[in-house]
Amino acid sequence: MSYANLIDANLNKAFNLLKDLAIAGTLVKSNNIDFDFATGTTQQNTSFIPVKFIIVDNTRDHKDVSMTTRSILLKTKQVGEINANDRLNVGSEVWKFSHVLQSDGYITQAEVVRES
């Protein structure tokens, strides 16, 4: 067994042991956004990926605008590369990715925001 497989297996085990702390959601990835100059419209391929994530930073409310920010951990192998067009759906809430804080190939720490 390679180290990559060992790390991935232990990461899956850790997410399973967290049970209720690992929250289930759907990652909506928007791939290949193309602009059609003839019609003036955009076309994109969207894929829906069921994910589990962990909230590692408490909710912070901004004073100027009514936005909520959270820092979350996701399995990199499951979600791939995160970009600004991706969304995280949790129940009826839609969270937008503001930026990726850290990604080491196994775990991705990203910041998500939602208007309150």
C-alpha positions in Angstrom: 0.0 0.0 0.0 1.4 3.4 -1.0 1.5 6.3 1.4 -1.1 8.2 -0.7 -3.5 5.3 -0.3 -2.7 5.0 3.4 -3.3 8.7 4.0 -6.5 8.7 2.0 -7.8 5.6 4.0 -7.0 7.3 7.3 -8.7 10.5 6.1 -11.8 8.6 5.3 -11.7 6.8 8.7 -11.3 10.2 10.4 -14.4 11.7 8.6 -16.4 8.5 9.5 -15.4 8.8 13.2 -16.5 12.4 13.4 -20.1 11.3 12.6 -22.3 14.3 13.4 -19.5 16.8 13.2 -18.9 16.0 9.5 -21.8 17.8 7.8 -23.2 16.4 4.5 -23.8 18.8 1.6 -23.6 19.0 -2.1 -20.8 20.7 -3.9 -22.0 22.4 -7.1 -19.0 22.6 -9.5 -19.3 24.9 -12.5 -16.9 23.7 -15.2 -15.9 25.2 -18.6 -17.8 28.5 -18.5 -17.9 29.7 -22.1 -19.1 33.0 -23.4 -21.0 33.0 -26.8 -20.3 36.3 -28.4 -23.0 35.8 -31.0 -25.8 35.5 -28.5 -24.2 37.3 -25.5 -24.9 34.3 -23.2 -22.8 32.1 -21.1 -22.8 28.3 -21.2 -21.5 26.1 -18.4 -21.3 22.5 -17.4 -22.5 21.9 -13.8 -21.8 18.8 -11.7 -23.2 17.9 -8.3 -20.9 16.1 -5.9 -22.2 14.8 -2.5 -19.5 15.8 0.1 -18.9 15.7 3.8 -17.1 18.7 5.4 -16.0 19.9 8.8 -16.5 23.4 10.1 -13.2 24.4 11.8 -13.8 28.1 12.4 -16.7 29.7 14.2 -19.2 31.8 12.3 -18.1 35.4 12.0 -20.6 38.1 11.2 -19.3 41.1 9.3 -20.3 44.5 10.8 -20.7 46.3 7.4 -22.7 43.7 5.6 -24.9 40.9 6.7 -22.6 38.0 5.7 -21.6 34.9 7.6 -18.1 33.4 7.0 -16.9 29.9 7.9 -13.7 28.0 7.4 -14.3 24.4 6.3 -12.2 21.2 5.6 -13.0 19.1 2.6 -11.3 16.0 1.2 -9.3 17.1 -1.9 -9.6 13.8 -3.7 -13.4 14.1 -3.5 -13.8 17.7 -4.6 -10.8 18.4 -6.8 -9.8 22.0 -7.4 -12.1 24.7 -5.9 -12.8 27.9 -7.8 -14.9 31.0 -7.2 -17.8 29.7 -9.3 -18.4 26.7 -7.1 -21.1 26.6 -4.5 -21.8 24.4 -1.4 -25.4 23.6 -0.7 -26.3 22.5 2.8 -30.0 22.0 3.2 -31.6 25.2 2.0 -28.5 27.3 2.5 -26.2 28.2 -0.4 -22.6 29.0 0.5 -20.1 30.6 -1.9 -16.4 29.9 -1.8 -14.5 33.1 -1.2 -11.0 31.6 -1.3 -9.0 28.4 -0.6 -6.9 28.9 2.5 -4.8 25.8 2.1 -4.7 22.6 0.0 -2.1 19.9 0.3 -3.5 17.3 -2.1 -5.3 15.4 0.7 -7.3 18.0 2.6 -8.5 21.4 1.4 -9.3 24.2 3.8 -11.5 26.9 2.3 -13.5 29.9 3.4 -17.2 30.0 2.5 -19.6 33.0 2.8 -23.4 33.3 2.9 -25.6 36.4 3.0 -27.7 36.4 6.2 
